[in-house]
Amino acid sequence: MNRHMNRTASRALQDVDVVVLLVEGLRWTADDDLVLSELQRLDCPVILAVNKVDLIAGKEALLPGLQALSRKRAFAHIIPLSAHKGDNVAAMEACVEALLPFSAPLFPGDQVTDRSERFLVAERIREKLFRKLTRELPYGLSVEVEHFRHAGNIIHIHALIWVERQSQKTIVIGKQGGVLREIGQQARIEIEDMLESKVNLKLWVKVKEGWADDERALKNLGYSDDHPA
């Protein structure tokens, strides 16, 4: 999974006009160095967004800290902000917009995605799982839409939630099925709104050990190199 996500990020850099590099406060990690090395081969502008500045205890440390970050590379802009409070977010958006080139539309005006309805349904379910289980099970699961059928004015959807261990399955289902039922209800409401149709959504939880480390399993679950998950 990590290799797939890294390949997806690297491929995305080939077609971008502006990059926003987001760091947490004045911390600069080894991972940030790896990202910066990837950006060295790009000719497009790079904006450094320094998030969570509201949590920096000594405000007198902010300016020298930003000056130290500015020596990492020639950034187009360095923007301290607080996404949580909304401070300077509009300024960052304005900087991005100012750096974007004018061009003819790349897609039809009414096209919002190049992904299928099945993929978007799986993403809605996975989002609800992440939000509900963010502390217990942040990334060890995936969703596969196994059945998607229109029948009159109702869409019947069967989806499998894949986890890596039996203990994770117990967490996703919850006491007397309460967690799975709540996730299904929340997802169904959003899916009905997205598809503009009544939806009959059924969810199952199954264990597939090591799916996140299995290239073939990842492709079967929709994590292909042609379409990033």
ZAPATI-405629 format. One record per residue: residue number from 1; x, y, z of N, C-alpha, C in turn. Coordinates in nm, 3 decimals, padded with zeros to 5 digits. Last residue first. Layout:
    n       nu       nv       nw      cau      cav      caw       cu       cv       cw
  NUM        X        Y        Z        X        Y        Z        X        Y        Z
...
//
This chain:
    n       nu       nv       nw      cau      cav      caw       cu       cv       cw
  229  -00.598   00.515  -00.621  -00.709   00.504  -00.528  -00.727   00.631  -00.447
  228  -00.524   00.591  -00.962  -00.487   00.592  -00.821  -00.609   00.587  -00.733
  227  -00.529   00.402  -01.232  -00.620   00.489  -01.160  -00.584   00.486  -01.014
  226  -00.307   00.261  -01.312  -00.377   00.342  -01.411  -00.470   00.442  -01.345
  225  -00.229   00.116  -01.094  -00.143   00.227  -01.132  -00.209   00.316  -01.237
  224  -00.507   00.041  -00.872  -00.423   00.017  -00.989  -00.338   00.138  -01.020
  223  -00.679  -00.055  -00.653  -00.561   00.031  -00.637  -00.465   00.004  -00.752
  222  -00.892  -00.230  -00.660  -00.905  -00.104  -00.732  -00.786  -00.011  -00.720
  221  -00.861  -00.477  -00.555  -00.941  -00.383  -00.476  -00.949  -00.245  -00.540
  220  -00.688  -00.592  -00.730  -00.825  -00.643  -00.726  -00.918  -00.550  -00.649
  219  -00.456  -00.454  -00.659  -00.515  -00.431  -00.791  -00.660  -00.479  -00.794
  218  -00.415  -00.563  -00.402  -00.439  -00.420  -00.417  -00.503  -00.389  -00.552
  217  -00.362  -00.830  -00.465  -00.482  -00.796  -00.387  -00.516  -00.649  -00.402
  216  -00.117  -00.797  -00.597  -00.233  -00.850  -00.669  -00.363  -00.816  -00.597
  215   00.049  -00.697  -00.390   00.024  -00.616  -00.510  -00.101  -00.665  -00.585
  214   00.008  -00.698  -00.056  -00.006  -00.789  -00.169  -00.043  -00.708  -00.294
  213  -00.010  -00.556   00.173   00.126  -00.585   00.126   00.125  -00.674   00.002
  212  -00.276  -00.539   00.235  -00.207  -00.412   00.210  -00.064  -00.433   00.160
  211  -00.348  -00.801   00.295  -00.390  -00.743   00.166  -00.314  -00.615   00.133
  210  -00.289  -00.961   00.518  -00.180  -00.909   00.437  -00.221  -00.843   00.307
  209  -00.588  -01.149   00.519  -00.459  -01.120   00.584  -00.357  -01.069   00.482
  208  -00.891  -01.051   00.511  -00.793  -01.092   00.409  -00.656  -01.053   00.462
  207  -01.212  -01.092   00.641  -01.069  -01.083   00.673  -00.987  -01.132   00.554
  206  -01.505  -00.890   00.590  -01.428  -01.012   00.573  -01.280  -00.985   00.601
  205  -01.828  -00.770   00.633  -01.688  -00.754   00.674  -01.618  -00.888   00.661
  204  -02.080  -00.620   00.428  -02.023  -00.736   00.494  -01.878  -00.705   00.530
  203  -02.374  -00.429   00.370  -02.230  -00.434   00.398  -02.194  -00.564   00.467
  202  -02.604  -00.296   00.141  -02.572  -00.404   00.234  -02.421  -00.416   00.247
  201  -02.839  -00.059   00.049  -02.698  -00.084   00.073  -02.680  -00.194   00.177
  200  -03.040   00.056  -00.179  -03.044  -00.053  -00.082  -02.899  -00.099  -00.063
  199  -03.138   00.383  -00.254  -03.030   00.285  -00.251  -03.058   00.181  -00.143
  198  -03.292   00.609  -00.482  -03.302   00.527  -00.362  -03.197   00.417  -00.369
  197  -03.090   00.867  -00.630  -03.175   00.750  -00.640  -03.185   00.684  -00.504
  196  -02.861   01.028  -00.678  -02.997   01.079  -00.700  -03.095   00.964  -00.721
  195  -02.607   00.968  -00.613  -02.661   00.898  -00.729  -02.802   00.944  -00.765
  194  -02.571   01.139  -00.389  -02.477   01.141  -00.500  -02.538   01.082  -00.626
  193  -02.783   01.067  -00.221  -02.772   01.206  -00.267  -02.681   01.215  -00.389
  192  -02.719   00.800  -00.179  -02.847   00.836  -00.242  -02.843   00.978  -00.296
  191  -02.476   00.835  -00.047  -02.477   00.768  -00.177  -02.608   00.798  -00.251
  190  -02.556   00.953   00.193  -02.470   01.028   00.100  -02.472   00.966  -00.039
  189  -02.713   00.744   00.299  -02.771   00.878   00.280  -02.689   00.957   00.179
  188  -02.528   00.532   00.316  -02.643   00.522   00.226  -02.704   00.659   00.198
  187  -02.350   00.617   00.516  -02.304   00.605   00.378  -02.423   00.603   00.281
  186  -02.516   00.606   00.743  -02.455   00.732   00.702  -02.411   00.728   00.556
  185  -02.582   00.331   00.746  -02.686   00.434   00.738  -02.630   00.566   00.689
  184  -02.330   00.208   00.769  -02.416   00.183   00.654  -02.523   00.289   00.637
  183  -02.247   00.302   01.019  -02.169   00.336   00.900  -02.254   00.318   00.775
  182  -02.443   00.179   01.180  -02.430   00.325   01.175  -02.356   00.371   01.050
  181  -02.385  -00.093   01.135  -02.517  -00.038   01.101  -02.513   00.114   01.089
  180  -02.128  -00.115   01.238  -02.151  -00.140   01.095  -02.285  -00.082   01.050
  179  -02.183  -00.059   01.510  -02.091   00.026   01.432  -02.117   00.009   01.283
  178  -02.367  -00.265   01.588  -02.402  -00.124   01.595  -02.315  -00.034   01.510
  177  -02.352  -00.539   01.615  -02.357  -00.482   01.479  -02.381  -00.333   01.475
  176  -02.319  -00.592   01.881  -02.449  -00.624   01.821  -02.465  -00.556   01.683
  175  -02.051  -00.378   01.874  -02.139  -00.453   01.962  -02.277  -00.467   01.899
  174  -01.875  -00.399   01.555  -01.923  -00.335   01.677  -02.017  -00.423   01.757
  173  -01.754  -00.430   01.303  -01.893  -00.470   01.324  -01.952  -00.403   01.448
  172  -01.496  -00.331   01.347  -01.580  -00.272   01.241  -01.727  -00.307   01.262
  171  -01.404  -00.497   01.556  -01.414  -00.353   01.576  -01.509  -00.291   01.475
  170  -01.402  -00.748   01.433  -01.488  -00.726   01.551  -01.509  -00.577   01.575
  169  -01.206  -00.705   01.241  -01.344  -00.734   01.199  -01.441  -00.707   01.313
  168  -00.982  -00.687   01.400  -01.030  -00.567   01.329  -01.174  -00.585   01.282
  167  -00.956  -00.949   01.483  -00.983  -00.847   01.585  -01.034  -00.718   01.521
  166  -00.888  -01.073   01.245  -01.019  -01.100   01.303  -01.055  -00.995   01.407
  165  -00.720  -00.853   01.010  -00.722  -00.945   01.124  -00.864  -00.961   01.179
  164  -00.753  -00.686   00.791  -00.639  -00.778   00.792  -00.642  -00.880   00.905
  163  -01.059  -00.632   00.603  -00.965  -00.600   00.711  -00.858  -00.708   00.714
  162  -01.287  -00.506   00.369  -01.175  -00.597   00.394  -01.088  -00.544   00.508
  161  -01.617  -00.502   00.318  -01.516  -00.427   00.391  -01.406  -00.526   00.428
  160  -01.810  -00.520   00.028  -01.728  -00.592   00.125  -01.627  -00.496   00.187
  159  -02.144  -00.437  -00.066  -02.003  -00.398  -00.052  -01.934  -00.482   00.056
  158  -02.404  -00.412  -00.288  -02.344  -00.498  -00.187  -02.195  -00.465  -00.183
  157  -02.682  -00.225  -00.381  -02.536  -00.226  -00.369  -02.494  -00.319  -00.256
  156  -02.933  -00.142  -00.596  -02.893  -00.240  -00.495  -02.740  -00.252  -00.496
  155  -03.129   00.133  -00.649  -02.999   00.076  -00.680  -02.959  -00.016  -00.565
  154  -03.459   00.181  -00.770  -03.372   00.148  -00.657  -03.240   00.091  -00.709
  153  -03.651   00.198  -00.962  -03.600   00.324  -00.908  -03.510   00.303  -00.786
  152  -03.550  -00.088  -01.128  -03.654   00.013  -01.117  -03.594   00.144  -01.068
  151  -03.250  -00.155  -01.029  -03.376  -00.231  -01.039  -03.490  -00.133  -01.018
  150  -02.909  -00.169  -01.090  -03.029  -00.086  -01.096  -03.151  -00.177  -01.112
  149  -02.644  -00.290  -00.891  -02.749  -00.320  -00.989  -02.866  -00.224  -00.976
  148  -02.358  -00.413  -00.791  -02.413  -00.279  -00.817  -02.517  -00.296  -00.927
  147  -02.139  -00.584  -00.580  -02.265  -00.593  -00.655  -02.323  -00.453  -00.668
  146  -01.903  -00.521  -00.455  -01.916  -00.653  -00.517  -02.037  -00.662  -00.610
  145  -01.680  -00.288  -00.386  -01.820  -00.299  -00.425  -01.835  -00.425  -00.510
  144  -01.463  -00.296  -00.119  -01.483  -00.348  -00.254  -01.633  -00.358  -00.282
  143  -01.246  -00.116   00.088  -01.385  -00.145   00.052  -01.391  -00.189  -00.093
  142  -01.013  -00.173   00.359  -01.048  -00.126   00.227  -01.190  -00.170   00.196
  141  -00.795  -00.106   00.641  -00.916  -00.159   00.579  -00.931  -00.102   00.439
  140  -00.612   00.021   00.819  -00.605  -00.122   00.791  -00.730  -00.179   00.729
  139  -00.610   00.286   00.903  -00.576   00.258   00.764  -00.581   00.110   00.727
  138  -00.726   00.317   01.173  -00.718   00.426   01.076  -00.698   00.384   00.931
  137  -00.881   00.204   01.406  -00.847   00.135   01.282  -00.830   00.235   01.169
  136  -00.925   00.358   01.639  -00.903   00.214   01.649  -00.842   00.153   01.524
  135  -00.952   00.625   01.557  -00.857   00.591   01.664  -00.824   00.442   01.665
  134  -01.138   00.623   01.348  -01.010   00.689   01.329  -00.907   00.653   01.435
  133  -01.385   00.517   01.291  -01.286   00.432   01.355  -01.146   00.492   01.351
  132  -01.541   00.711   01.164  -01.593   00.644   01.283  -01.483   00.574   01.361
  131  -01.384   00.793   00.950  -01.432   00.893   01.046  -01.478   00.827   01.177
  130  -01.341   00.552   00.816  -01.228   00.627   00.870  -01.274   00.725   00.977
  129  -01.605   00.483   00.742  -01.526   00.395   00.828  -01.411   00.471   00.894
  128  -01.668   00.694   00.574  -01.744   00.678   00.698  -01.670   00.586   00.795
  127  -01.483   00.642   00.365  -01.476   00.768   00.442  -01.548   00.754   00.574
  126  -01.578   00.400   00.268  -01.448   00.403   00.334  -01.432   00.531   00.416
  125  -01.817   00.485   00.151  -01.820   00.390   00.262  -01.690   00.396   00.340
  124  -01.718   00.655  -00.048  -01.810   00.707   00.054  -01.813   00.615   00.175
  123  -01.564   00.475  -00.198  -01.497   00.584  -00.127  -01.587   00.644  -00.020
  122  -01.762   00.313  -00.310  -01.664   00.254  -00.218  -01.594   00.362  -00.135
  121  -01.884   00.507  -00.474  -01.960   00.445  -00.365  -01.864   00.385  -00.262
  120  -01.678   00.555  -00.654  -01.722   00.664  -00.569  -01.804   00.612  -00.451
  119  -01.664   00.304  -00.782  -01.550   00.355  -00.708  -01.594   00.463  -00.610
  118  -01.918   00.294  -00.901  -01.878   00.191  -00.804  -01.762   00.240  -00.718
  117  -01.907   00.504  -01.082  -01.997   00.515  -00.968  -01.959   00.414  -00.861
  116  -01.559   00.569  -01.176  -01.691   00.507  -01.192  -01.776   00.529  -01.067
  115  -01.379   00.875  -01.247  -01.397   00.748  -01.179  -01.541   00.699  -01.190
  114  -01.332   01.125  -01.330  -01.315   01.021  -01.432  -01.330   00.882  -01.370
  113  -01.554   01.398  -01.241  -01.457   01.294  -01.209  -01.444   01.199  -01.326
  112  -01.723   01.588  -01.341  -01.661   01.617  -01.212  -01.556   01.512  -01.173
  111  -01.835   01.742  -01.622  -01.764   01.622  -01.576  -01.688   01.655  -01.449
  110  -01.944   01.969  -01.730  -02.030   01.892  -01.641  -01.963   01.764  -01.590
  109  -01.745   02.073  -01.899  -01.786   02.149  -01.781  -01.869   02.069  -01.683
  108  -01.494   01.838  -02.003  -01.625   01.902  -02.018  -01.670   01.967  -01.887
  107  -01.147   01.926  -01.942  -01.258   01.831  -01.937  -01.388   01.907  -01.962
  106  -00.975   02.135  -01.969  -00.923   02.003  -02.004  -01.033   01.898  -02.008
  105  -01.040   02.458  -02.103  -01.078   02.349  -02.012  -01.026   02.215  -02.061
  104  -00.742   02.643  -02.194  -00.875   02.594  -02.226  -00.910   02.481  -02.129
  103  -00.570   02.838  -01.943  -00.576   02.740  -02.051  -00.721   02.707  -02.080
  102  -00.339   03.019  -01.744  -00.468   03.016  -01.812  -00.462   02.914  -01.924
  101  -00.158   02.870  -01.467  -00.165   02.927  -01.602  -00.307   02.923  -01.657
  100  -00.138   02.969  -01.127  -00.192   02.876  -01.225  -00.199   02.941  -01.363
   99  -00.065   03.163  -00.949   00.043   03.091  -01.017  -00.008   02.994  -01.124
   98  -00.299   03.259  -00.840  -00.216   03.353  -00.916  -00.106   03.282  -00.996
   97  -00.389   03.033  -00.701  -00.463   03.081  -00.818  -00.377   03.173  -00.905
   96  -00.201   03.023  -00.493  -00.212   02.913  -00.588  -00.279   02.961  -00.716
   95  -00.260   03.264  -00.362  -00.127   03.242  -00.419  -00.130   03.131  -00.523
   94  -00.522   03.215  -00.279  -00.496   03.324  -00.374  -00.360   03.308  -00.439
   93  -00.478   03.010  -00.095  -00.558   02.983  -00.215  -00.533   03.090  -00.322
   92  -00.337   03.156   00.099  -00.272   03.047   00.028  -00.347   03.015  -00.101
   91  -00.536   03.330   00.182  -00.414   03.385   00.122  -00.339   03.277   00.044
   90  -00.716   03.155   00.298  -00.756   03.230   00.178  -00.635   03.288   00.106
   89  -00.564   03.079   00.519  -00.600   02.979   00.418  -00.639   03.048   00.287
   88  -00.515   03.255   00.726  -00.427   03.262   00.610  -00.458   03.156   00.503
   87  -00.692   03.062   00.953  -00.602   03.177   00.938  -00.512   03.159   00.816
   86  -00.857   02.855   01.018  -00.882   02.924   00.891  -00.792   03.043   00.867
   85  -00.810   02.694   01.231  -00.876   02.822   01.258  -00.910   02.899   01.131
   84  -00.697   02.475   01.097  -00.804   02.455   01.194  -00.882   02.584   01.218
   83  -00.490   02.579   00.948  -00.605   02.524   00.877  -00.724   02.509   00.971
   82  -00.306   02.846   00.981  -00.373   02.751   01.071  -00.497   02.702   00.998
   81   00.014   02.933   00.834  -00.132   02.930   00.842  -00.178   02.836   00.952
   80   00.264   03.095   00.645   00.225   03.037   00.774   00.074   03.041   00.787
   79   00.397   03.043   00.339   00.274   03.093   00.400   00.249   03.023   00.533
   78   00.617   03.138   00.102   00.611   03.066   00.228   00.496   03.126   00.307
   77   00.643   03.097  -00.252   00.587   03.168  -00.136   00.605   03.078  -00.015
   76   00.830   02.961  -00.405   00.759   03.074  -00.464   00.698   03.161  -00.355
   75   01.146   02.872  -00.259   01.001   02.858  -00.265   00.939   02.981  -00.330
   74   01.431   02.746  -00.311   01.371   02.875  -00.348   01.221   02.855  -00.366
   73   01.495   02.553  -00.010   01.493   02.571  -00.155   01.431   02.707  -00.185
   72   01.572   02.589   00.256   01.562   02.453   00.203   01.561   02.454   00.050
   71   01.555   02.841   00.354   01.685   02.802   00.298   01.684   02.660   00.240
   70   01.312   02.866   00.470   01.329   02.928   00.339   01.460   02.889   00.273
   69   01.347   02.758   00.722   01.279   02.677   00.621   01.301   02.733   00.480
   68   01.467   02.978   00.844   01.543   02.853   00.831   01.480   02.763   00.725
   67   01.255   03.159   00.837   01.378   03.191   00.765   01.464   03.066   00.744
   66   01.080   03.034   01.009   01.043   03.047   00.867   01.165   03.079   00.783
   65   01.227   03.069   01.246   01.193   02.935   01.199   01.157   02.936   01.051
   64   01.233   03.344   01.277   01.358   03.272   01.248   01.333   03.130   01.199
   63   00.941   03.372   01.313   01.014   03.435   01.203   01.148   03.367   01.176
   62   00.874   03.212   01.546   00.814   03.189   01.415   00.899   03.245   01.301
   61   00.966   03.272   01.793   01.041   03.168   01.720   00.992   03.153   01.577
   60   00.789   03.441   01.905   00.915   03.502   01.861   01.000   03.401   01.783
   59   00.589   03.282   01.995   00.570   03.343   01.863   00.699   03.410   01.812
   58   00.613   02.986   02.148   00.681   03.116   02.148   00.673   03.180   02.011
   57   00.437   02.774   02.062   00.427   02.839   02.194   00.490   02.978   02.192
   56   00.237   02.705   01.795   00.375   02.740   01.831   00.374   02.825   01.957
   55  -00.019   02.674   01.716   00.025   02.590   01.827   00.170   02.616   01.867
   54  -00.058   02.827   01.496  -00.129   02.869   01.617  -00.085   02.788   01.739
   53   00.060   02.696   01.292   00.141   02.800   01.357   00.074   02.851   01.483
   52  -00.038   02.484   01.139  -00.042   02.475   01.285   00.046   02.580   01.354
   51   00.175   02.480   00.841   00.048   02.469   00.913   00.070   02.465   01.065
   50   00.312   02.635   00.594   00.353   02.598   00.729   00.229   02.599   00.817
   49   00.362   02.566   00.267   00.256   02.601   00.361   00.294   02.547   00.499
   48   00.545   02.670   00.004   00.561   02.604   00.134   00.451   02.655   00.227
   47   00.500   02.614  -00.337   00.461   02.696  -00.221   00.483   02.614  -00.095
   46   00.680   02.605  -00.628   00.647   02.528  -00.507   00.618   02.627  -00.395
   45   00.636   02.618  -00.986   00.653   02.683  -00.855   00.611   02.591  -00.740
   44   00.801   02.368  -01.198   00.685   02.449  -01.157   00.710   02.511  -01.019
   43   01.001   02.197  -01.259   01.023   02.337  -01.295   00.910   02.427  -01.244
   42   01.136   01.928  -01.064   01.023   02.001  -01.121   01.062   02.144  -01.153
   41   01.331   01.796  -00.928   01.330   01.778  -01.073   01.216   01.854  -01.141
   40   01.282   01.846  -00.660   01.397   01.912  -00.722   01.394   01.902  -00.874
   39   01.083   01.696  -00.547   01.044   01.822  -00.610   01.159   01.889  -00.684
   38   01.215   01.486  -00.428   01.128   01.457  -00.543   01.095   01.585  -00.620
   37   01.333   01.622  -00.219   01.420   01.567  -00.323   01.340   01.531  -00.448
   36   01.107   01.677  -00.066   01.179   01.788  -00.128   01.271   01.739  -00.239
   35   01.046   01.423   00.027   00.953   01.491  -00.062   01.025   01.603  -00.137
   34   01.271   01.380   00.189   01.244   01.290   00.076   01.150   01.356  -00.025
   33   01.238   01.583   00.379   01.356   01.585   00.291   01.335   01.497   00.169
   32   01.010   01.489   00.503   01.002   01.616   00.429   01.122   01.630   00.335
   31   01.118   01.265   00.627   01.019   01.246   00.520   01.004   01.373   00.437
   30   01.273   01.386   00.820   01.341   01.313   00.713   01.245   01.287   00.597
   29   01.111   01.706   00.891   01.146   01.567   00.916   01.224   01.507   00.799
   28   01.073   01.992   01.064   01.115   01.944   00.932   01.173   01.805   00.952
   27   00.849   02.204   01.234   00.916   02.074   01.229   00.953   02.042   01.084
   26   00.699   02.425   01.265   00.838   02.449   01.225   00.918   02.319   01.222
   25   00.394   02.291   01.146   00.465   02.388   01.228   00.606   02.410   01.175
   24   00.428   02.056   00.915   00.360   02.077   01.043   00.442   02.169   01.131
   23   00.390   02.141   00.567   00.467   02.091   00.681   00.394   02.131   00.809
   22   00.319   02.094   00.231   00.262   02.121   00.363   00.349   02.060   00.471
   21   00.364   02.235  -00.071   00.431   02.145   00.024   00.388   02.185   00.164
   20   00.193   02.257  -00.356   00.189   02.310  -00.220   00.250   02.205  -00.128
   19   00.281   02.325  -00.690   00.287   02.230  -00.578   00.276   02.307  -00.448
   18   00.138   02.374  -01.010   00.182   02.432  -00.883   00.183   02.321  -00.778
   17   00.088   02.209  -01.223   00.134   02.345  -01.252   00.188   02.414  -01.127
   16   00.152   01.859  -01.288   00.102   01.968  -01.206   00.161   02.102  -01.250
   15   00.230   01.619  -01.403   00.133   01.701  -01.475   00.088   01.825  -01.399
   14   00.403   01.475  -01.243   00.439   01.493  -01.383   00.351   01.596  -01.453
   13   00.303   01.429  -00.992   00.392   01.544  -01.008   00.424   01.573  -01.154
   12   00.171   01.187  -01.008   00.091   01.310  -01.010   00.177   01.433  -01.035
   11   00.373   01.003  -00.976   00.314   01.021  -01.108   00.236   01.150  -01.117
   10   00.420   01.030  -00.699   00.527   01.064  -00.794   00.470   01.086  -00.934
    9   00.177   00.939  -00.592   00.220   01.078  -00.568   00.326   01.120  -00.669
    8   00.182   00.672  -00.682   00.072   00.761  -00.721   00.113   00.907  -00.705
    7   00.405   00.573  -00.548   00.404   00.578  -00.695   00.297   00.674  -00.745
    6   00.312   00.595  -00.284   00.429   00.672  -00.326   00.436   00.683  -00.478
    5   00.100   00.414  -00.288   00.072   00.555  -00.261   00.189   00.643  -00.305
    4   00.242   00.175  -00.338   00.142   00.223  -00.433   00.115   00.372  -00.414
    3   00.396   00.155  -00.105   00.461   00.168  -00.235   00.364   00.223  -00.339
    2   00.190   00.127   00.085   00.278   00.244   00.090   00.349   00.265  -00.044
    1   00.083  -00.120   00.000   00.000   00.000   00.000   00.087   00.126   00.000
//
